[in-house]
Amino acid sequence: MKPNIILITTDQQRKDSMSGYGFSNAQTPHLDRLAKEGVVFERSYCTSPVCTPSRASLYSGKYVSKHGAWNVGTALPEDEKLLSHRLTEAGYRTHHIGKAHFQPYLSPLEQSRESILTGWEQNFESFDGPYYGFQTVELAMGHSLYGGCGHYGMWLKQRSGRTTFEASSDCREKFGGEAYDWQIKESDHSSWWTAERAAVFLKEQKERAEQPFFLSIGFQDPHHPHAVPVERTGKINKSAMQHPQYMEGELQDKPPHFEAVHAGDWSPDHPMHGMFPMAGQSSNRFDYRLVHEEDAIKGKAYYYAMVEMIDEAVGRILQALNQNELDQNTIIIFTTDHGELLGDHGIWMKGPFHYEQLVNIPFIIHGPSYFPAGRADAIISLVDVVPTILELCEISIPSGLDGVSFKQLLLGQSASIRAAALIEHVDDPGGLRLKTVVTERYKCTIYYGEYGKQAGELYDLFEDPAEMINLWGNAQYNGIKFSMMHLLLQELEKLERREGRDVYA
């Protein structure tokens, strides 16, 4: 019998938020169990440090340049064939719960199924799919303070009569990563709802055990705003938090937008500013130099507390899986769309800064019945998930995907599957846009247009894992830089669109 698949994604989660990776910022016993019994990847990379592009790559198996959803505010083309389509065609029961973000949140209702604009309720009174290949869906849109929309919002309104709740912050200066005490019950929180709906689905699947299922689960957290129900805030240990890792002057050898964002100078007047605010930075021009140390520590502590709520929800999902006797033939993947800077390098949240904190993401795959537990140092990318799942499910892998199956890694039959991972970001098609290639040792980022003539990045991740020293202008590294740029060109050539050729002429 083919395995069941559960794909769990979070939003904007760092690797150091999981004790299974050897960190103590958050206590995540249920994720630790997955890590202990599964395979933990140390070098898993997203394809873009922004929600929609990265999620589109995860589900399509294609890089951003190929699927075309290049930033938030864009929509994944509805004719793009996703993992959900392929598993549905193979006889799987397919269902999605929670965040998808395949379509824009701020588009008019008639243009986006995931719109959170006034009147969104009319979209969800009778809609439950199909959606992007999923036979049925239960969607949640937005994040924390503004996340009570979609099917989750309808559930929340039925329980409490409203979808928004008061929140307070004693932060001295707003900077996007500040902490909020939120007047919402834990049992009304989106993570709670996500776990509850997953448990209901798994109970239903017990009755139809002859049909394998694909359950996709998207948590809204720990994306900013960093809001925690007041029931939990008294339990948060702020004293255990370390200050953000930032050294005065470290941005001087970086491309100009790093310092501009750090100092709050990234505005519509900036020559590289695009049509919209920089994704992940809002339009408020936060001056991160003004963030008080206590506010930074509290913002980080609340972020990790949000992860602990996800961990508890995952525990409830694992319990439901066990209670319904589905655990032995189910493969679970836990990952995220991208990371979060949390003040490291003098910047909060995300954007066109391909630091490891943003692009090297947590990734665990659990399937004791199918492959042994272990840890892997091989580089993988989110585009590799689709071909891997298809191969594990004994479904032929179609041509046209950018991903490579890592089943052989899981079985210990190979030490690596790819030499490098590609990361892309387009802040504006006519302005700031960049591509990064990362290998076992080096990371190289190139920029385009006039900006590219003065900007570039090269890091030695062995000698400088914190990415403090940009080697782009160091002549001693020209050979490495040129070889990395050649590798990037090789990766990009694969992305060219080519129609089928059936005859000579």
Wavefront OBJ file of the C-alpha trace (Angstrom):
o trace
v 0.000 0.000 0.000
v 1.241 3.468 -0.864
v 2.209 5.675 2.098
v 0.072 8.499 3.396
v 1.756 11.909 3.221
v 1.489 14.756 5.725
v 3.293 17.950 4.718
v 3.476 20.490 7.563
v 4.687 24.011 6.861
v 5.134 26.962 9.185
v 5.666 30.579 8.202
v 8.974 32.391 8.711
v 10.639 29.894 11.067
v 14.336 29.780 11.920
v 16.309 26.614 12.506
v 17.363 27.831 15.945
v 13.732 27.717 17.087
v 13.890 23.924 17.370
v 15.739 22.081 20.095
v 16.083 19.154 17.680
v 18.697 21.249 15.897
v 20.641 21.670 19.111
v 19.271 25.038 20.227
v 17.595 26.023 23.493
v 15.583 29.091 22.428
v 12.352 27.076 22.398
v 11.254 23.771 23.860
v 9.858 21.636 21.049
v 9.503 18.067 22.361
v 7.093 16.900 19.658
v 9.231 18.207 16.818
v 12.211 16.698 18.623
v 10.488 13.334 18.444
v 10.101 13.720 14.688
v 13.766 14.664 14.503
v 14.884 11.704 16.611
v 12.859 9.184 14.622
v 13.284 10.835 11.224
v 15.954 12.408 9.046
v 17.096 15.929 9.923
v 18.575 18.033 7.123
v 21.172 20.633 8.107
v 21.467 22.245 4.655
v 17.908 22.637 3.408
v 17.320 25.836 1.425
v 14.216 27.719 0.408
v 13.960 29.099 -3.125
v 13.037 32.616 -2.025
v 12.898 34.371 1.372
v 9.297 35.405 0.674
v 6.072 33.473 1.285
v 4.288 33.037 -2.055
v 7.348 32.318 -4.257
v 8.789 29.793 -1.830
v 5.479 28.011 -1.249
v 4.839 27.867 -4.982
v 8.236 26.174 -5.393
v 7.548 23.708 -2.586
v 4.307 22.500 -4.141
v 5.307 22.726 -7.825
v 8.879 21.421 -7.706
v 9.958 24.417 -9.789
v 12.163 27.427 -9.138
v 10.629 30.886 -8.924
v 11.818 31.858 -12.414
v 9.824 28.985 -13.857
v 6.511 29.078 -11.939
v 6.427 32.877 -12.139
v 4.908 33.835 -8.755
v 7.885 36.083 -7.966
v 6.684 37.924 -4.839
v 3.778 38.342 -2.465
v 0.952 40.105 -4.275
v 1.339 37.741 -7.230
v -0.719 34.617 -7.830
v 0.562 31.148 -8.601
v -0.854 30.412 -12.078
v -3.884 28.174 -11.669
v -2.761 25.956 -14.537
v 0.504 25.129 -12.748
v 0.458 21.450 -11.875
v 1.207 20.938 -8.179
v 1.916 17.969 -5.956
v -1.758 18.019 -4.980
v -2.813 17.535 -8.609
v -0.384 14.671 -9.100
v -1.395 12.811 -5.939
v -5.093 13.321 -6.661
v -4.566 11.787 -10.102
v -2.764 8.861 -8.435
v -5.823 8.082 -6.314
v -4.939 9.971 -3.141
v -7.468 11.813 -0.995
v -6.050 15.353 -0.902
v -6.854 18.042 1.639
v -5.256 21.307 2.781
v -5.694 23.001 6.177
v -4.437 26.475 7.094
v -2.195 28.864 5.235
v -1.622 28.366 1.512
v -0.836 31.879 0.185
v -1.053 30.820 -3.443
v -2.998 34.009 -4.188
v -2.710 37.606 -2.868
v -4.222 38.701 0.416
v -4.910 42.285 -0.698
v -6.446 41.725 -4.132
v -10.175 42.287 -4.653
v -12.407 39.367 -3.722
v -13.249 38.601 -7.331
v -9.537 38.230 -8.150
v -8.262 36.257 -5.177
v -9.820 33.392 -3.257
v -7.448 34.287 -0.400
v -8.378 37.959 -0.133
v -8.623 39.310 3.440
v -10.348 42.517 2.386
v -13.749 43.450 3.797
v -16.373 40.961 2.697
v -14.123 37.906 2.670
v -16.855 35.932 4.477
v -18.869 35.644 1.281
v -15.974 33.701 -0.226
v -16.112 31.015 2.440
v -19.748 30.482 3.301
v -20.007 27.647 0.788
v -16.506 27.139 -0.610
v -14.362 24.169 0.454
v -12.601 23.337 -2.817
v -11.337 22.172 -5.152
v -8.354 24.508 -4.961
v -5.022 24.118 -6.752
v -5.405 20.369 -7.059
v -6.664 19.791 -3.515
v -10.053 18.150 -3.510
v -11.029 20.053 -0.365
v -9.519 22.900 1.651
v -9.931 24.752 4.945
v -8.019 27.988 4.543
v -6.562 30.505 6.975
v -5.085 33.797 5.737
v -3.060 36.571 7.289
v -0.971 36.316 10.449
v -1.683 36.500 14.179
v -3.359 39.881 14.882
v -4.830 40.041 11.376
v -5.110 36.312 10.766
v -8.771 35.660 11.570
v -9.917 35.150 8.001
v -11.020 32.315 5.756
v -12.453 29.081 7.108
v -10.555 29.718 10.336
v -12.196 33.125 10.569
v -15.656 31.639 10.055
v -14.941 29.104 12.834
v -13.600 31.842 15.092
v -16.605 34.062 14.522
v -18.979 31.190 15.290
v -17.163 30.502 18.583
v -16.583 34.034 19.827
v -18.709 36.322 17.709
v -15.663 38.170 16.309
v -12.452 37.679 14.370
v -10.170 40.317 15.908
v -8.994 40.693 19.496
v -7.260 43.472 21.375
v -3.498 43.361 21.729
v -1.080 45.575 23.602
v 2.647 46.217 23.384
v 4.890 48.221 25.722
v 7.575 48.504 23.025
v 9.270 51.925 22.942
v 9.593 52.029 19.147
v 7.621 49.916 16.694
v 9.965 47.893 14.498
v 7.909 44.970 13.171
v 9.328 42.377 15.541
v 7.861 43.793 18.740
v 5.964 41.610 21.213
v 2.193 41.774 21.755
v 0.077 40.473 24.614
v -2.983 39.190 22.793
v -6.452 38.935 24.309
v -7.365 35.712 22.552
v -7.936 32.326 24.166
v -5.402 29.651 23.358
v -8.292 27.421 22.322
v -9.287 30.066 19.736
v -5.788 30.483 18.328
v -5.101 29.492 14.720
v -2.543 26.861 15.742
v -5.166 25.217 17.948
v -7.721 25.327 15.117
v -5.215 23.873 12.655
v -4.505 20.901 14.911
v -8.204 20.368 15.636
v -9.155 20.295 11.960
v -6.252 17.947 11.188
v -7.446 15.584 13.926
v -10.948 15.586 12.417
v -9.540 14.760 8.977
v -7.420 11.912 10.349
v -10.405 10.419 12.161
v -12.348 10.443 8.896
v -9.441 8.770 7.119
v -9.501 5.856 9.528
v -12.867 4.933 8.060
v -11.446 4.954 4.514
v -8.068 3.397 5.248
v -7.994 1.670 1.861
v -7.361 5.043 0.198
v -4.038 6.821 0.866
v -4.201 10.501 1.707
v -2.169 13.668 1.280
v -2.790 16.108 4.126
v -1.166 19.519 3.693
v -1.043 21.644 6.860
v -0.001 25.312 6.929
v 0.529 27.093 10.247
v 0.320 30.896 10.211
v 2.994 31.359 12.889
v 5.675 32.385 13.833
v 5.340 35.179 11.271
v 5.202 38.709 12.690
v 3.365 40.351 14.470
v 4.824 38.434 17.435
v 1.576 38.029 19.348
v 1.040 35.498 22.146
v -2.203 34.803 24.063
v -2.073 36.394 27.531
v -2.625 32.938 29.038
v 0.943 32.114 27.997
v 2.858 35.346 28.339
v 3.646 34.798 32.011
v 5.434 31.555 31.098
v 7.829 33.145 28.604
v 11.448 33.099 29.768
v 12.969 36.294 28.386
v 16.154 35.859 30.419
v 17.178 32.917 28.231
v 17.223 35.038 25.077
v 20.458 36.226 23.491
v 20.773 39.664 21.940
v 20.581 39.837 18.140
v 23.937 39.183 16.472
v 25.019 42.500 15.035
v 28.407 44.224 14.891
v 28.599 47.954 14.290
v 29.835 48.605 10.744
v 29.276 45.078 9.451
v 27.000 46.310 6.647
v 29.597 48.618 5.107
v 30.834 45.949 2.669
v 27.309 44.869 1.724
v 25.180 46.183 -1.160
v 23.673 49.615 -0.318
v 20.141 48.426 0.443
v 21.351 46.571 3.560
v 22.400 49.777 5.318
v 19.418 51.686 3.914
v 16.962 49.224 5.462
v 18.945 49.051 8.717
v 18.858 52.853 9.103
v 15.238 53.323 8.014
v 16.260 55.061 4.781
v 14.497 52.647 2.424
v 11.710 54.878 1.152
v 9.911 55.575 -2.139
v 12.569 58.241 -2.755
v 15.327 55.631 -2.821
v 16.512 55.053 -6.412
v 16.091 51.264 -6.071
v 12.695 51.347 -4.336
v 10.061 49.530 -6.356
v 6.366 50.123 -6.904
v 5.476 48.479 -3.582
v 7.090 48.375 -0.121
v 9.889 45.860 0.228
v 8.402 42.435 1.031
v 8.881 41.718 4.723
v 9.789 45.308 5.610
v 6.406 47.068 5.439
v 6.118 50.740 4.440
v 6.822 52.142 7.905
v 10.565 52.694 7.373
v 11.643 51.142 10.656
v 14.930 52.561 11.918
v 16.400 49.446 13.475
v 19.115 51.494 15.187
v 16.431 52.712 17.583
v 15.322 49.250 18.766
v 15.818 49.075 22.537
v 17.650 45.979 23.784
v 14.790 44.967 26.105
v 12.283 45.252 23.258
v 14.498 43.137 21.011
v 14.810 40.442 23.671
v 11.064 40.425 24.318
v 10.278 40.325 20.579
v 12.547 37.304 20.167
v 11.095 35.558 23.221
v 7.538 35.939 21.925
v 8.617 34.633 18.519
v 9.961 31.444 20.080
v 6.827 31.145 22.225
v 4.797 31.096 19.000
v 6.930 28.167 17.846
v 6.220 26.332 21.101
v 2.487 26.680 20.389
v 3.072 25.121 16.973
v 4.991 22.290 18.622
v 2.058 21.569 20.942
v -0.276 21.558 17.934
v 2.007 19.123 16.125
v 1.858 16.937 19.227
v -1.923 16.835 18.965
v -1.676 15.912 15.282
v 0.752 13.090 16.061
v -1.572 11.854 18.798
v -4.513 11.803 16.380
v -2.392 9.941 13.856
v -1.589 7.307 16.463
v -5.122 7.036 17.841
v -6.470 6.406 14.380
v -3.804 3.761 13.686
v -2.397 5.673 10.722
v 1.100 6.304 12.053
v 2.807 3.203 10.688
v 2.142 3.940 7.024
v 2.437 7.747 7.049
v 5.404 9.887 6.012
v 5.570 13.317 7.664
v 7.540 16.295 6.382
v 8.012 19.347 8.587
v 9.491 22.508 7.122
v 8.853 26.220 6.556
v 8.755 28.667 3.654
v 11.729 30.775 4.822
v 13.425 32.055 7.953
v 13.505 35.294 9.958
v 16.364 37.656 10.819
v 15.193 38.591 14.351
v 17.570 41.542 14.460
v 20.641 39.618 13.338
v 22.827 41.751 11.058
v 20.863 44.785 12.248
v 17.689 43.865 10.349
v 14.392 42.298 11.404
v 11.924 40.132 9.532
v 12.955 39.330 5.932
v 13.698 40.730 2.494
v 16.436 40.685 -0.182
v 19.161 39.599 2.246
v 20.135 35.990 1.615
v 21.679 35.375 5.022
v 21.582 31.809 6.335
v 19.031 32.830 8.986
v 16.612 33.520 6.140
v 17.350 30.851 3.560
v 18.756 27.826 5.448
v 15.562 26.429 6.884
v 14.434 23.576 9.152
v 13.546 20.358 7.360
v 12.629 17.016 8.919
v 11.189 13.977 7.158
v 9.773 11.205 9.328
v 8.945 7.731 8.091
v 10.439 4.953 10.249
v 8.616 2.324 8.208
v 10.255 3.554 5.011
v 13.775 4.787 5.875
v 16.076 4.885 8.918
v 16.579 7.887 11.192
v 19.656 10.049 10.834
v 21.085 13.468 10.070
v 22.101 14.688 6.621
v 24.590 17.392 5.632
v 23.740 17.188 1.941
v 22.278 20.283 0.289
v 18.616 20.021 -0.631
v 16.096 22.576 -1.845
v 12.354 22.935 -1.389
v 12.006 22.133 -5.103
v 13.210 18.629 -4.263
v 10.152 17.814 -2.154
v 7.776 17.047 -5.044
v 10.004 14.507 -6.843
v 10.971 12.909 -3.520
v 7.379 12.395 -2.431
v 6.424 11.071 -5.856
v 9.251 8.532 -5.778
v 8.417 7.483 -2.214
v 4.827 6.956 -3.379
v 6.022 4.973 -6.422
v 4.651 7.547 -8.836
v 6.666 8.417 -11.933
v 8.473 11.748 -11.769
v 7.453 13.954 -14.713
v 9.899 15.919 -16.827
v 10.057 19.675 -16.412
v 10.652 19.752 -12.658
v 13.682 21.551 -11.249
v 13.832 19.389 -8.148
v 15.754 16.160 -7.630
v 14.492 13.260 -5.524
v 16.502 12.709 -2.364
v 15.111 9.233 -1.693
v 18.624 7.818 -2.096
v 19.830 10.129 0.669
v 17.116 8.784 2.957
v 18.111 5.205 2.224
v 21.820 5.923 2.666
v 22.524 5.069 -0.968
v 23.986 8.469 -1.836
v 25.900 11.217 -0.028
v 24.526 14.097 -2.109
v 22.007 14.848 -4.847
v 22.952 18.372 -5.937
v 26.074 20.534 -5.960
v 24.222 23.737 -5.172
v 20.921 25.355 -4.308
v 19.443 28.354 -6.110
v 17.716 31.187 -4.242
v 15.933 34.014 -6.040
v 14.383 37.300 -5.010
v 12.681 40.003 -7.052
v 11.766 43.103 -5.082
v 10.765 44.875 -8.279
v 11.204 43.626 -11.873
v 12.743 46.932 -12.917
v 14.732 47.488 -9.754
v 16.225 45.391 -6.987
v 16.501 41.751 -7.990
v 19.069 39.121 -7.073
v 19.973 35.455 -7.359
v 22.126 33.365 -5.030
v 23.859 30.044 -5.497
v 25.123 28.222 -2.419
v 27.464 25.238 -2.365
v 28.967 23.198 0.429
v 31.445 25.979 1.202
v 30.615 29.172 -0.677
v 27.675 31.471 -1.261
v 27.540 33.922 -4.156
v 24.859 36.536 -4.873
v 24.599 38.614 -8.027
v 22.400 41.649 -8.666
v 20.990 42.903 -11.958
v 20.713 46.119 -13.938
v 22.604 49.233 -12.908
v 22.606 48.014 -9.328
v 24.525 44.920 -10.319
v 27.469 47.004 -11.509
v 28.232 48.046 -7.927
v 26.762 45.195 -5.881
v 27.600 41.564 -5.295
v 28.231 39.146 -2.427
v 30.598 36.251 -1.834
v 31.024 34.384 1.469
v 33.181 31.536 2.679
v 30.751 29.654 4.921
v 33.543 27.514 6.393
v 35.736 30.408 7.544
v 32.911 32.929 8.039
v 29.644 31.120 8.878
v 28.134 34.373 10.223
v 28.590 36.005 6.776
v 30.279 39.067 8.194
v 32.954 39.513 5.512
v 31.868 40.079 1.921
v 34.652 38.772 -0.338
v 33.132 40.078 -3.574
v 35.731 42.834 -3.969
v 38.692 40.751 -2.753
v 40.911 40.011 -5.761
v 42.335 36.927 -4.061
v 38.888 35.304 -4.414
v 38.302 36.210 -8.075
v 38.786 32.608 -9.177
v 36.200 31.345 -6.700
v 33.852 34.194 -7.592
v 34.037 33.409 -11.307
v 33.506 29.682 -10.720
v 30.461 30.453 -8.555
v 29.076 32.793 -11.209
v 29.624 30.085 -13.819
v 27.756 27.630 -11.598
v 24.922 30.135 -11.282
v 24.747 30.452 -15.060
v 24.568 26.660 -15.333
v 21.635 26.614 -12.903
v 19.834 29.410 -14.729
v 20.247 27.785 -18.150
v 18.148 24.873 -16.919
v 15.263 27.261 -16.269
v 14.826 28.310 -19.889
v 11.396 27.521 -21.239
v 11.488 25.083 -24.133
v 8.442 23.769 -25.916
v 8.415 20.153 -27.036
v 10.174 19.239 -30.269
v 8.602 16.308 -32.076
v 9.897 16.700 -35.644
v 13.015 17.947 -37.470
v 11.421 21.068 -38.943
l 1 2 3 4 5 6 7 8 9 10 11 12 13 14 15 16 17 18 19 20 21 22 23 24 25 26 27 28 29 30 31 32 33 34 35 36 37 38 39 40 41 42 43 44 45 46 47 48 49 50 51 52 53 54 55 56 57 58 59 60 61 62 63 64 65 66 67 68 69 70 71 72 73 74 75 76 77 78 79 80 81 82 83 84 85 86 87 88 89 90 91 92 93 94 95 96 97 98 99 100 101 102 103 104 105 106 107 108 109 110 111 112 113 114 115 116 117 118 119 120 121 122 123 124 125 126 127 128 129 130 131 132 133 134 135 136 137 138 139 140 141 142 143 144 145 146 147 148 149 150 151 152 153 154 155 156 157 158 159 160 161 162 163 164 165 166 167 168 169 170 171 172 173 174 175 176 177 178 179 180 181 182 183 184 185 186 187 188 189 190 191 192 193 194 195 196 197 198 199 200 201 202 203 204 205 206 207 208 209 210 211 212 213 214 215 216 217 218 219 220 221 222 223 224 225 226 227 228 229 230 231 232 233 234 235 236 237 238 239 240 241 242 243 244 245 246 247 248 249 250 251 252 253 254 255 256 257 258 259 260 261 262 263 264 265 266 267 268 269 270 271 272 273 274 275 276 277 278 279 280 281 282 283 284 285 286 287 288 289 290 291 292 293 294 295 296 297 298 299 300 301 302 303 304 305 306 307 308 309 310 311 312 313 314 315 316 317 318 319 320 321 322 323 324 325 326 327 328 329 330 331 332 333 334 335 336 337 338 339 340 341 342 343 344 345 346 347 348 349 350 351 352 353 354 355 356 357 358 359 360 361 362 363 364 365 366 367 368 369 370 371 372 373 374 375 376 377 378 379 380 381 382 383 384 385 386 387 388 389 390 391 392 393 394 395 396 397 398 399 400 401 402 403 404 405 406 407 408 409 410 411 412 413 414 415 416 417 418 419 420 421 422 423 424 425 426 427 428 429 430 431 432 433 434 435 436 437 438 439 440 441 442 443 444 445 446 447 448 449 450 451 452 453 454 455 456 457 458 459 460 461 462 463 464 465 466 467 468 469 470 471 472 473 474 475 476 477 478 479 480 481 482 483 484 485 486 487 488 489 490 491 492 493 494 495 496 497 498 499 500 501 502 503 504 505
